[in-house]
Amino acid sequence: MATFRYRALVALSGIFGLIKRRNSLVERALDIRFSSGSYKSLDASCQFQGVSIGEFYKWKCVQWAAMTEALRADETEVLKFLRSHDQSSYAALDEALEQPMGLLVATPHYGHFLVAIAAISDYVAGRKVVNIFFDPPEKHGANQDFADFCEKMYGGKDSVNVIFNNRNGLVRAIRALRRGELVIIMPDVFDNIEDTFEVEFLSRSRSVALGTASLARMTNSAILPMVSKFVKGGCFNSQFGRVIFDEPFEFAADRVVQSHCDYKVTRRIFGQFDELIGRDVLPWQYVRDHFNSPPPLPFIPKDKLGEYLGMFSSDPRVRVDLSAPIFVD
């Protein structure tokens, strides 16, 4: 059950949701700080979703309330909170768990992802070992609270492990998947922009790493995308996509072919995230920079393709030889 404090904050969030214009008092109360660029991006995301900034304030209030509840309560109270506020259907997860191979549950930093990860760990207990994979606090200081939460909930338990995203952690994750265990991973972050590829996501181009797809390919594991949305009353609803498993995943010694395979799978992961999120973009943690980027290139009709290729080939920076085939994905 939730505390009075949590219920009061959820009720207060409804009042914040009525706000139509930017309010500095609310932003100070919720500890929200904007740069000029991040506010411009947030304004564009509000227009994309078709809501006022009050909807963002509402979400931040609910998020803060849930995070505080999870971090302050002891293990027993957290489990009671999860079980009383979880409105998820786990049918897709149940089906995936029946398979003997490893399973990657891929979720973005969206909505109540922290409590959703805890709820999945509780739900799966005794069926598969759960491994929660994320960056160590020394790499990202903001992860300290999550690390402390995991230590409180899972420290000393064999059913749930924390794996940090470093060299040793990658080895542990690969071994866990090869043993048929479950790994929860968040693929919407990356370490080095030079190691990313562009995919279309939420009406914009997004730089993403191929790590989740690579882990699945190397261990012949399945991927199940998931997005956790907040719903009325401060509850949450973890919505699952469709299992991604090409049996077997394409494999080749050529690293270029491997990267092409991983890229195709990554596009499918983010395509499902896109479907699950729809236009409800404000609860995504990185929305405040995403909408600063321009929309992807428009669709090119087939009858105009030759014209565009001609423009491209005449650019002195590329010098394309049109006598050779050009493959367009």
Disulfide bonds with the S-S distance in Angstrom:
none
